[in-house]
């Protein structure tokens, strides 16, 4: 038997946020190519793109709400930091490096590990701007 108690309103918010993510990805194509579409389509796309931008804050709020009742019992600070780094830090470094390889392949540039580290620490990886919430 599953001991986790589901909270219905949070499931609704998660469903809405998921639909808004899809809406955002569909509508942003025309919203960012405003010279290639008619002004009417641009306004429609811009409207849907604008109202769907609330999806990321919804997911942040869900994460915070679901973490409120958790009692963290860690033996040491090292265990706590490792658990947090394994969920956030390692994926951030890994995916940033994958984007660096991809970007350098398509632009024909070389990978500079010093600049990669500096950009990763400062949160300014130019081609992985969608990782802003992790840095």
N, C-alpha and C positions, 0 to 999 in steps of 0.2 A: 504494500500500500504506500502511496506517495504521501509524505508528511508535509509537503509544501502547500500552503494555502494560497489559492489563486485570488487575486484582487481584480474583480471584473472591470472596474473603471480604468485600471492601468492597462488591461488587455485592449480595451477600446482605444485608449490613447496610442498604444503601440500600433494597432491596426491603422488608425488614421495617419500616424507618422509614416508608416510604411507606404501607404497609398500616396502621401505627399512627396515622398522621395521619388517614386516613379513619375508622378506628375512633374516634378521639378526637372528630372532628366529629359523628359519628353518635350517640355515647353522651352527649355533653355536653348535648344538648337536654333529655333527661329528668333528668339530674343537676342541672341548674340550675333546673328547674321542679318542685321537690320538693313543692309544694303541689297540683300538678295531676295527679300520678300516684300510683299506690299505692306503699306503702312497699317492697314487694318489687321493683317495677320500678325504684324509685329506687336501691335497693341494687345491683341488677344494673348499672344505668347508671353508678353511682358507681364500682363495681369496674372496669369496662372503661375508664372515663374515667381512673381513677387509674393503671392499668397502662400505658395508652397515652401518658402524659405524658413518657415517656423518648424519644419521637420527636425532639423538638427537640435534646436533647443528642447523640443519634445523628448528626444532620446536622452539628452543630458538630464532632464528633469526625471525621467523614468529611472535612470541609473541611480540618481540621488535618492529617490523615493524607495527604491528597492534595497538600498544599502543602509537605510536608517535603522532597521530593526536587527541588524546583524551584530552579534557580539564577537569581536575579534580577540581571540586568546592566543597570543604569540609568546613563545618563550624568550625571544630575543628580538632586538631591532633588526638584526641581520635576516632573520626569517621573514619579518614583515617586509623589508625592502626587497628581498628576493622575490617574494610573491607578487609585489606590485610591479617590479621590473619585468618579471616574466610575462605579465599580462599587458603591459604598456610599452616598456622600454625596448625589449627584444624585438617585438613586431615593428616598432617604429624604426629601429636601426635596420632591420632586415628589408622592409619594404622601401625605405629610403635608398638603400643600396641597390635594390632591384631597379628603382626608377633612375638612379644614376647610371647604371649600366645601359638601360634602355635609351636614355637621353643621349649618352655618349655614342651609342651605336648609330642612332639616326642622325646626329649632327656631325659625326666624324671626329669628335673631339676625344681627347684622352681623359682618363679618370685621374684626378688629382686628389689623393687621399687626405692631404692637409686641408684643402678647400672643402672636401666632403665633411670632414669632422667639424670644421669651423662653422659651416652652414647648418649642420645638424644641431650643434649646440645652440646656435643663435635662432634656430627655427626658421631659417630663410632658405630652404631648398627651393629654388625658383620653379622647378618643373613638378614639384610635389606639393603645391600650395594647398591642396585639399587635406593635408595632414596638420593644419593649423591647430586643431583641437587637441592634438597629442603633444605638442611642444610648448 
